[in-house]
Amino acid sequence: MVQELNTKTLQEAIMSSTPVIVDFWASWCGPCRMLAPVFEELSSEYEGKLTFAKISTEDNPDVGSTYSVAGIPCLIVFKDGKEVDRIIGFAPKPLLKQKIDALLAKI
């Protein structure tokens, strides 16, 4: 399950000791819409290992600049409130899974 975040809940969500991957997206973004079902599918595969969340840069315009998001979709992985890594742009499920596995192996 993917959590819907806003500016207030984002800070609390990323402070988790369980890694959190946050999808910074917007409704007008084609690649963001392509990524959404892949992101949702992966969320069930990593249950307990990685928390999946998303935040709209349209509804929360400050988050883009706060986290230096220049292009969307932008997936940022946080652990204990610190950015661990980021994945920018659309990636098909096998590639995204490979990247996530590599990230989790590092942290």
N, CA, C and O atoms as CSV, one atom per row, in Angstrom:
chain,resi,resn,atom,element,x,y,z
A,1,MET,N,N,0.824,-1.192,0.000
A,1,MET,CA,C,0.000,0.000,0.000
A,1,MET,C,C,0.869,1.257,0.000
A,1,MET,O,O,1.856,1.346,0.731
A,2,VAL,N,N,0.493,2.203,-0.814
A,2,VAL,CA,C,1.238,3.460,-0.921
A,2,VAL,C,C,0.533,4.520,-0.076
A,2,VAL,O,O,-0.664,4.760,-0.233
A,3,GLN,N,N,1.293,5.150,0.822
A,3,GLN,CA,C,0.744,6.220,1.665
A,3,GLN,C,C,0.706,7.524,0.881
A,3,GLN,O,O,1.654,7.845,0.164
A,4,GLU,N,N,-0.382,8.276,1.013
A,4,GLU,CA,C,-0.477,9.618,0.434
A,4,GLU,C,C,0.023,10.597,1.485
A,4,GLU,O,O,-0.494,10.632,2.602
A,5,LEU,N,N,1.020,11.388,1.134
A,5,LEU,CA,C,1.581,12.341,2.090
A,5,LEU,C,C,1.254,13.775,1.688
A,5,LEU,O,O,0.883,14.052,0.547
A,6,ASN,N,N,1.402,14.682,2.660
A,6,ASN,CA,C,1.348,16.115,2.385
A,6,ASN,C,C,2.539,16.746,3.100
A,6,ASN,O,O,3.336,16.045,3.722
A,7,THR,N,N,2.657,18.044,3.011
A,7,THR,CA,C,3.816,18.724,3.595
A,7,THR,C,C,3.975,18.395,5.077
A,7,THR,O,O,5.098,18.220,5.549
A,8,LYS,N,N,2.877,18.311,5.812
A,8,LYS,CA,C,2.942,18.044,7.252
A,8,LYS,C,C,3.333,16.599,7.553
A,8,LYS,O,O,4.141,16.355,8.449
A,9,THR,N,N,2.770,15.639,6.819
A,9,THR,CA,C,3.019,14.224,7.128
A,9,THR,C,C,4.331,13.698,6.538
A,9,THR,O,O,4.834,12.663,6.974
A,10,LEU,N,N,4.883,14.402,5.555
A,10,LEU,CA,C,6.125,13.948,4.921
A,10,LEU,C,C,7.266,13.859,5.926
A,10,LEU,O,O,7.967,12.849,5.988
A,11,GLN,N,N,7.450,14.901,6.703
A,11,GLN,CA,C,8.567,14.943,7.654
A,11,GLN,C,C,8.486,13.788,8.644
A,11,GLN,O,O,9.492,13.145,8.943
A,12,GLU,N,N,7.301,13.532,9.144
A,12,GLU,CA,C,7.102,12.437,10.098
A,12,GLU,C,C,7.372,11.079,9.437
A,12,GLU,O,O,7.993,10.202,10.037
A,13,ALA,N,N,6.904,10.916,8.207
A,13,ALA,CA,C,7.053,9.644,7.496
A,13,ALA,C,C,8.508,9.285,7.238
A,13,ALA,O,O,8.890,8.122,7.371
A,14,ILE,N,N,9.328,10.273,6.869
A,14,ILE,CA,C,10.722,9.970,6.508
A,14,ILE,C,C,11.636,9.766,7.714
A,14,ILE,O,O,12.782,9.346,7.556
A,15,MET,N,N,11.140,10.059,8.918
A,15,MET,CA,C,11.959,9.869,10.120
A,15,MET,C,C,12.023,8.403,10.552
A,15,MET,O,O,12.677,8.084,11.545
A,16,SER,N,N,11.369,7.530,9.840
A,16,SER,CA,C,11.292,6.110,10.179
A,16,SER,C,C,12.647,5.412,10.072
A,16,SER,O,O,13.485,5.767,9.243
A,17,SER,N,N,12.840,4.405,10.939
A,17,SER,CA,C,14.065,3.610,10.837
A,17,SER,C,C,13.939,2.591,9.695
A,17,SER,O,O,14.940,2.068,9.205
A,18,THR,N,N,12.696,2.319,9.281
A,18,THR,CA,C,12.474,1.511,8.077
A,18,THR,C,C,12.640,2.440,6.890
A,18,THR,O,O,12.043,3.517,6.886
A,19,PRO,N,N,13.423,2.077,5.877
A,19,PRO,CA,C,13.578,2.961,4.726
A,19,PRO,C,C,12.224,3.308,4.094
A,19,PRO,O,O,11.305,2.490,4.064
A,20,VAL,N,N,12.131,4.536,3.596
A,20,VAL,CA,C,10.904,5.035,2.975
A,20,VAL,C,C,11.259,5.526,1.580
A,20,VAL,O,O,12.209,6.291,1.415
A,21,ILE,N,N,10.503,5.092,0.571
A,21,ILE,CA,C,10.700,5.603,-0.784
A,21,ILE,C,C,9.503,6.501,-1.100
A,21,ILE,O,O,8.351,6.069,-1.052
A,22,VAL,N,N,9.803,7.759,-1.423
A,22,VAL,CA,C,8.755,8.747,-1.670
A,22,VAL,C,C,8.754,9.123,-3.147
A,22,VAL,O,O,9.778,9.512,-3.709
A,23,ASP,N,N,7.584,8.998,-3.759
A,23,ASP,CA,C,7.391,9.376,-5.157
A,23,ASP,C,C,6.893,10.817,-5.200
A,23,ASP,O,O,5.774,11.109,-4.776
A,24,PHE,N,N,7.731,11.712,-5.713
A,24,PHE,CA,C,7.335,13.105,-5.933
A,24,PHE,C,C,6.743,13.146,-7.339
A,24,PHE,O,O,7.446,12.857,-8.307
A,25,TRP,N,N,5.462,13.501,-7.471
A,25,TRP,CA,C,4.751,13.371,-8.737
A,25,TRP,C,C,3.766,14.528,-8.934
A,25,TRP,O,O,3.562,15.346,-8.038
A,26,ALA,N,N,3.161,14.576,-10.129
A,26,ALA,CA,C,2.105,15.545,-10.430
A,26,ALA,C,C,1.127,14.903,-11.404
A,26,ALA,O,O,1.518,14.060,-12.213
A,27,SER,N,N,-0.136,15.293,-11.332
A,27,SER,CA,C,-1.176,14.664,-12.158
A,27,SER,C,C,-0.995,14.927,-13.652
A,27,SER,O,O,-1.422,14.118,-14.475
A,28,TRP,N,N,-0.365,16.053,-14.012
A,28,TRP,CA,C,-0.176,16.399,-15.426
A,28,TRP,C,C,1.029,15.694,-16.052
A,28,TRP,O,O,1.265,15.821,-17.254
A,29,CYS,N,N,1.784,14.958,-15.251
A,29,CYS,CA,C,3.038,14.334,-15.696
A,29,CYS,C,C,2.779,12.922,-16.231
A,29,CYS,O,O,2.426,12.023,-15.468
A,30,GLY,N,N,2.953,12.730,-17.538
A,30,GLY,CA,C,2.738,11.427,-18.173
A,30,GLY,C,C,3.573,10.308,-17.565
A,30,GLY,O,O,3.022,9.270,-17.199
A,31,PRO,N,N,4.904,10.490,-17.444
A,31,PRO,CA,C,5.729,9.442,-16.836
A,31,PRO,C,C,5.317,9.130,-15.384
A,31,PRO,O,O,5.452,7.994,-14.928
A,32,CYS,N,N,4.818,10.141,-14.671
A,32,CYS,CA,C,4.345,9.915,-13.289
A,32,CYS,C,C,3.144,8.972,-13.303
A,32,CYS,O,O,3.043,8.067,-12.473
A,33,ARG,N,N,2.233,9.193,-14.256
A,33,ARG,CA,C,1.039,8.341,-14.362
A,33,ARG,C,C,1.421,6.920,-14.778
A,33,ARG,O,O,0.778,5.957,-14.361
A,34,MET,N,N,2.473,6.788,-15.604
A,34,MET,CA,C,2.956,5.459,-16.003
A,34,MET,C,C,3.588,4.731,-14.803
A,34,MET,O,O,3.465,3.513,-14.671
A,35,LEU,N,N,4.252,5.483,-13.951
A,35,LEU,CA,C,4.952,4.901,-12.805
A,35,LEU,C,C,3.992,4.466,-11.698
A,35,LEU,O,O,4.278,3.510,-10.978
A,36,ALA,N,N,2.871,5.148,-11.555
A,36,ALA,CA,C,1.950,4.909,-10.430
A,36,ALA,C,C,1.566,3.435,-10.240
A,36,ALA,O,O,1.689,2.931,-9.123
A,37,PRO,N,N,1.104,2.715,-11.288
A,37,PRO,CA,C,0.733,1.305,-11.056
A,37,PRO,C,C,1.937,0.416,-10.729
A,37,PRO,O,O,1.805,-0.539,-9.963
A,38,VAL,N,N,3.101,0.718,-11.296
A,38,VAL,CA,C,4.328,-0.040,-11.011
A,38,VAL,C,C,4.708,0.163,-9.545
A,38,VAL,O,O,5.044,-0.792,-8.845
A,39,PHE,N,N,4.651,1.415,-9.089
A,39,PHE,CA,C,4.987,1.782,-7.707
A,39,PHE,C,C,4.034,1.073,-6.740
A,39,PHE,O,O,4.456,0.548,-5.710
A,40,GLU,N,N,2.747,1.065,-7.087
A,40,GLU,CA,C,1.718,0.405,-6.257
A,40,GLU,C,C,1.989,-1.101,-6.165
A,40,GLU,O,O,1.906,-1.688,-5.086
A,41,GLU,N,N,2.311,-1.715,-7.296
A,41,GLU,CA,C,2.610,-3.153,-7.327
A,41,GLU,C,C,3.810,-3.497,-6.453
A,41,GLU,O,O,3.780,-4.452,-5.677
A,42,LEU,N,N,4.868,-2.700,-6.594
A,42,LEU,CA,C,6.092,-2.958,-5.831
A,42,LEU,C,C,5.872,-2.776,-4.335
A,42,LEU,O,O,6.527,-3.439,-3.530
A,43,SER,N,N,4.957,-1.886,-3.951
A,43,SER,CA,C,4.734,-1.622,-2.526
A,43,SER,C,C,4.340,-2.896,-1.779
A,43,SER,O,O,4.734,-3.085,-0.628
A,44,SER,N,N,3.568,-3.769,-2.422
A,44,SER,CA,C,3.169,-5.010,-1.746
A,44,SER,C,C,4.322,-6.014,-1.695
A,44,SER,O,O,4.376,-6.845,-0.789
A,45,GLU,N,N,5.235,-5.946,-2.654
A,45,GLU,CA,C,6.368,-6.879,-2.689
A,45,GLU,C,C,7.423,-6.574,-1.618
A,45,GLU,O,O,8.170,-7.463,-1.209
A,46,TYR,N,N,7.479,-5.327,-1.172
A,46,TYR,CA,C,8.505,-4.924,-0.202
A,46,TYR,C,C,7.930,-4.650,1.186
A,46,TYR,O,O,8.585,-4.021,2.017
A,47,GLU,N,N,6.715,-5.118,1.436
A,47,GLU,CA,C,6.064,-4.872,2.712
A,47,GLU,C,C,6.950,-5.311,3.874
A,47,GLU,O,O,7.450,-6.436,3.897
A,48,GLY,N,N,7.137,-4.411,4.836
A,48,GLY,CA,C,7.977,-4.708,5.994
A,48,GLY,C,C,9.441,-4.356,5.801
A,48,GLY,O,O,10.178,-4.209,6.776
A,49,LYS,N,N,9.872,-4.219,4.539
A,49,LYS,CA,C,11.284,-3.896,4.249
A,49,LYS,C,C,11.452,-2.446,3.814
A,49,LYS,O,O,12.481,-1.822,4.072
A,50,LEU,N,N,10.419,-1.918,3.145
A,50,LEU,CA,C,10.487,-0.580,2.564
A,50,LEU,C,C,9.075,-0.009,2.540
A,50,LEU,O,O,8.141,-0.663,2.075
A,51,THR,N,N,8.924,1.214,3.042
A,51,THR,CA,C,7.627,1.881,3.036
A,51,THR,C,C,7.509,2.711,1.772
A,51,THR,O,O,8.430,3.451,1.425
A,52,PHE,N,N,6.390,2.596,1.084
A,52,PHE,CA,C,6.145,3.352,-0.146
A,52,PHE,C,C,5.180,4.497,0.144
A,52,PHE,O,O,4.143,4.303,0.777
A,53,ALA,N,N,5.533,5.695,-0.327
A,53,ALA,CA,C,4.686,6.864,-0.123
A,53,ALA,C,C,4.791,7.761,-1.351
A,53,ALA,O,O,5.732,7.661,-2.138
A,54,LYS,N,N,3.805,8.638,-1.494
A,54,LYS,CA,C,3.883,9.590,-2.602
A,54,LYS,C,C,3.354,10.934,-2.149
A,54,LYS,O,O,2.519,11.034,-1.250
A,55,ILE,N,N,3.874,11.974,-2.809
A,55,ILE,CA,C,3.447,13.330,-2.494
A,55,ILE,C,C,3.329,14.119,-3.792
A,55,ILE,O,O,4.227,14.098,-4.633
A,56,SER,N,N,2.228,14.798,-3.933
A,56,SER,CA,C,1.977,15.589,-5.135
A,56,SER,C,C,2.713,16.926,-5.051
A,56,SER,O,O,2.547,17.679,-4.091
A,57,THR,N,N,3.519,17.206,-6.058
A,57,THR,CA,C,4.228,18.488,-6.092
A,57,THR,C,C,3.280,19.620,-6.508
A,57,THR,O,O,3.599,20.796,-6.335
A,58,GLU,N,N,2.120,19.261,-7.054
A,58,GLU,CA,C,1.095,20.259,-7.389
A,58,GLU,C,C,0.398,20.745,-6.128
A,58,GLU,O,O,0.265,21.946,-5.894
A,59,ASP,N,N,-0.049,19.779,-5.317
A,59,ASP,CA,C,-0.789,20.117,-4.100
A,59,ASP,C,C,0.117,20.609,-2.983
A,59,ASP,O,O,-0.345,21.275,-2.057
A,60,ASN,N,N,1.394,20.291,-3.062
A,60,ASN,CA,C,2.379,20.679,-2.039
A,60,ASN,C,C,3.575,21.323,-2.738
A,60,ASN,O,O,4.655,20.734,-2.793
A,61,PRO,N,N,3.385,22.536,-3.274
A,61,PRO,CA,C,4.416,23.144,-4.129
A,61,PRO,C,C,5.778,23.369,-3.454
A,61,PRO,O,O,6.795,23.439,-4.145
A,62,ASP,N,N,5.815,23.483,-2.137
A,62,ASP,CA,C,7.087,23.742,-1.451
A,62,ASP,C,C,8.017,22.534,-1.408
A,62,ASP,O,O,9.232,22.693,-1.291
A,63,VAL,N,N,7.455,21.322,-1.501
A,63,VAL,CA,C,8.301,20.133,-1.336
A,63,VAL,C,C,9.340,19.983,-2.443
A,63,VAL,O,O,10.435,19.476,-2.204
A,64,GLY,N,N,9.003,20.417,-3.636
A,64,GLY,CA,C,9.952,20.320,-4.745
A,64,GLY,C,C,11.246,21.062,-4.456
A,64,GLY,O,O,12.338,20.527,-4.649
A,65,SER,N,N,11.113,22.297,-3.991
A,65,SER,CA,C,12.322,23.075,-3.698
A,65,SER,C,C,12.987,22.606,-2.405
A,65,SER,O,O,14.215,22.600,-2.316
A,66,THR,N,N,12.211,22.219,-1.416
A,66,THR,CA,C,12.779,21.746,-0.142
A,66,THR,C,C,13.693,20.547,-0.359
A,66,THR,O,O,14.745,20.442,0.271
A,67,TYR,N,N,13.291,19.640,-1.253
A,67,TYR,CA,C,14.071,18.416,-1.490
A,67,TYR,C,C,14.829,18.449,-2.822
A,67,TYR,O,O,15.274,17.407,-3.306
A,68,SER,N,N,14.976,19.620,-3.407
A,68,SER,CA,C,15.730,19.810,-4.661
A,68,SER,C,C,15.270,18.870,-5.767
A,68,SER,O,O,16.086,18.240,-6.440
A,69,VAL,N,N,13.965,18.783,-5.945
A,69,VAL,CA,C,13.400,17.948,-7.002
A,69,VAL,C,C,13.314,18.791,-8.267
A,69,VAL,O,O,12.497,19.708,-8.358
A,70,ALA,N,N,14.164,18.473,-9.243
A,70,ALA,CA,C,14.217,19.245,-10.482
A,70,ALA,C,C,13.339,18.629,-11.564
A,70,ALA,O,O,12.810,19.348,-12.411
A,71,GLY,N,N,13.179,17.319,-11.547
A,71,GLY,CA,C,12.367,16.625,-12.547
A,71,GLY,C,C,11.522,15.560,-11.879
A,71,GLY,O,O,11.929,14.972,-10.877
A,72,ILE,N,N,10.344,15.311,-12.435
A,72,ILE,CA,C,9.473,14.275,-11.877
A,72,ILE,C,C,9.131,13.261,-12.953
A,72,ILE,O,O,9.149,13.622,-14.129
A,73,PRO,N,N,8.821,12.021,-12.624
A,73,PRO,CA,C,8.785,11.509,-11.265
A,73,PRO,C,C,10.192,11.416,-10.660
A,73,PRO,O,O,11.176,11.140,-11.346
A,74,CYS,N,N,10.239,11.654,-9.366
A,74,CYS,CA,C,11.499,11.571,-8.628
A,74,CYS,C,C,11.238,10.732,-7.385
A,74,CYS,O,O,10.438,11.110,-6.529
A,75,LEU,N,N,11.905,9.612,-7.290
A,75,LEU,CA,C,11.769,8.737,-6.134
A,75,LEU,C,C,12.962,8.965,-5.225
A,75,LEU,O,O,14.107,8.759,-5.625
A,76,ILE,N,N,12.688,9.392,-4.004
A,76,ILE,CA,C,13.768,9.628,-3.047
A,76,ILE,C,C,13.623,8.621,-1.909
A,76,ILE,O,O,12.546,8.456,-1.336
A,77,VAL,N,N,14.729,7.955,-1.598
A,77,VAL,CA,C,14.744,6.974,-0.511
A,77,VAL,C,C,15.334,7.650,0.728
A,77,VAL,O,O,16.422,8.224,0.685
A,78,PHE,N,N,14.582,7.566,1.839
A,78,PHE,CA,C,15.008,8.149,3.110
A,78,PHE,C,C,15.133,7.049,4.155
A,78,PHE,O,O,14.400,6.060,4.132
A,79,LYS,N,N,16.074,7.242,5.070
A,79,LYS,CA,C,16.181,6.378,6.245
A,79,LYS,C,C,16.572,7.273,7.406
A,79,LYS,O,O,17.531,8.038,7.309
A,80,ASP,N,N,15.838,7.181,8.495
A,80,ASP,CA,C,16.086,8.019,9.678
A,80,ASP,C,C,16.126,9.507,9.317
A,80,ASP,O,O,16.916,10.262,9.883
A,81,GLY,N,N,15.286,9.923,8.387
A,81,GLY,CA,C,15.185,11.333,8.023
A,81,GLY,C,C,16.219,11.837,7.037
A,81,GLY,O,O,16.173,13.000,6.637
A,82,LYS,N,N,17.148,10.988,6.639
A,82,LYS,CA,C,18.203,11.413,5.707
A,82,LYS,C,C,17.997,10.772,4.336
A,82,LYS,O,O,17.588,9.617,4.225
A,83,GLU,N,N,18.291,11.553,3.299
A,83,GLU,CA,C,18.202,11.014,1.948
A,83,GLU,C,C,19.334,10.015,1.733
A,83,GLU,O,O,20.498,10.310,2.004
A,84,VAL,N,N,18.977,8.826,1.241
A,84,VAL,CA,C,19.953,7.781,0.974
A,84,VAL,C,C,20.303,7.764,-0.511
A,84,VAL,O,O,21.464,7.606,-0.889
A,85,ASP,N,N,19.274,7.930,-1.347
A,85,ASP,CA,C,19.484,7.911,-2.795
A,85,ASP,C,C,18.225,8.407,-3.478
A,85,ASP,O,O,17.193,8.603,-2.836
A,86,ARG,N,N,18.319,8.611,-4.802
A,86,ARG,CA,C,17.133,8.998,-5.568
A,86,ARG,C,C,17.176,8.372,-6.949
A,86,ARG,O,O,18.241,8.122,-7.514
A,87,ILE,N,N,15.981,8.126,-7.477
A,87,ILE,CA,C,15.808,7.567,-8.817
A,87,ILE,C,C,14.932,8.571,-9.562
A,87,ILE,O,O,13.813,8.860,-9.140
A,88,ILE,N,N,15.442,9.094,-10.662
A,88,ILE,CA,C,14.711,10.131,-11.401
A,88,ILE,C,C,14.193,9.561,-12.715
A,88,ILE,O,O,14.910,8.871,-13.440
A,89,GLY,N,N,12.926,9.867,-13.003
A,89,GLY,CA,C,12.324,9.437,-14.256
A,89,GLY,C,C,11.625,8.100,-14.136
A,89,GLY,O,O,11.735,7.412,-13.121
A,90,PHE,N,N,10.901,7.740,-15.194
A,90,PHE,CA,C,10.176,6.472,-15.222
A,90,PHE,C,C,11.138,5.315,-15.438
A,90,PHE,O,O,12.106,5.424,-16.192
A,91,ALA,N,N,10.856,4.210,-14.767
A,91,ALA,CA,C,11.607,2.970,-14.990
A,91,ALA,C,C,10.596,1.829,-14.998
A,91,ALA,O,O,9.695,1.809,-14.161
A,92,PRO,N,N,10.724,0.877,-15.927
A,92,PRO,CA,C,9.823,-0.272,-15.903
A,92,PRO,C,C,10.060,-1.093,-14.635
A,92,PRO,O,O,11.112,-0.989,-14.004
A,93,LYS,N,N,9.079,-1.900,-14.274
A,93,LYS,CA,C,9.118,-2.642,-13.003
A,93,LYS,C,C,10.411,-3.432,-12.786
A,93,LYS,O,O,11.000,-3.311,-11.712
A,94,PRO,N,N,10.892,-4.246,-13.760
A,94,PRO,CA,C,12.118,-5.019,-13.490
A,94,PRO,C,C,13.323,-4.126,-13.171
A,94,PRO,O,O,14.125,-4.453,-12.297
A,95,LEU,N,N,13.446,-3.010,-13.874
A,95,LEU,CA,C,14.570,-2.104,-13.642
A,95,LEU,C,C,14.437,-1.402,-12.294
A,95,LEU,O,O,15.414,-1.269,-11.557
A,96,LEU,N,N,13.230,-0.957,-11.977
A,96,LEU,CA,C,13.003,-0.284,-10.699
A,96,LEU,C,C,13.251,-1.244,-9.543
A,96,LEU,O,O,13.838,-0.860,-8.531
A,97,LYS,N,N,12.814,-2.474,-9.683
A,97,LYS,CA,C,13.025,-3.500,-8.659
A,97,LYS,C,C,14.525,-3.740,-8.452
A,97,LYS,O,O,14.993,-3.875,-7.321
A,98,GLN,N,N,15.262,-3.791,-9.551
A,98,GLN,CA,C,16.719,-3.979,-9.490
A,98,GLN,C,C,17.372,-2.819,-8.734
A,98,GLN,O,O,18.238,-3.033,-7.886
A,99,LYS,N,N,16.953,-1.599,-9.047
A,99,LYS,CA,C,17.520,-0.421,-8.379
A,99,LYS,C,C,17.184,-0.412,-6.888
A,99,LYS,O,O,18.035,-0.096,-6.056
A,100,ILE,N,N,15.935,-0.763,-6.556
A,100,ILE,CA,C,15.518,-0.788,-5.157
A,100,ILE,C,C,16.295,-1.866,-4.390
A,100,ILE,O,O,16.744,-1.628,-3.269
A,101,ASP,N,N,16.450,-3.038,-4.990
A,101,ASP,CA,C,17.208,-4.117,-4.344
A,101,ASP,C,C,18.647,-3.687,-4.066
A,101,ASP,O,O,19.192,-3.967,-2.998
A,102,ALA,N,N,19.255,-3.008,-5.031
A,102,ALA,CA,C,20.641,-2.535,-4.868
A,102,ALA,C,C,20.715,-1.492,-3.730
A,102,ALA,O,O,21.647,-1.507,-2.925
A,103,LEU,N,N,19.739,-0.610,-3.681
A,103,LEU,CA,C,19.697,0.405,-2.609
A,103,LEU,C,C,19.537,-0.232,-1.239
A,103,LEU,O,O,20.237,0.123,-0.291
A,104,LEU,N,N,18.606,-1.179,-1.144
A,104,LEU,CA,C,18.373,-1.825,0.157
A,104,LEU,C,C,19.586,-2.617,0.622
A,104,LEU,O,O,19.821,-2.747,1.823
A,105,ALA,N,N,20.348,-3.141,-0.312
A,105,ALA,CA,C,21.563,-3.888,0.045
A,105,ALA,C,C,22.621,-2.959,0.638
A,105,ALA,O,O,23.453,-3.388,1.439
A,106,LYS,N,N,22.584,-1.668,0.235
A,106,LYS,CA,C,23.570,-0.685,0.708
A,106,LYS,C,C,23.246,-0.140,2.097
A,106,LYS,O,O,24.148,0.254,2.837
A,107,ILE,N,N,21.965,-0.118,2.451
A,107,ILE,CA,C,21.585,0.555,3.711
A,107,ILE,C,C,21.177,-0.387,4.818
A,107,ILE,O,O,20.840,0.059,5.915
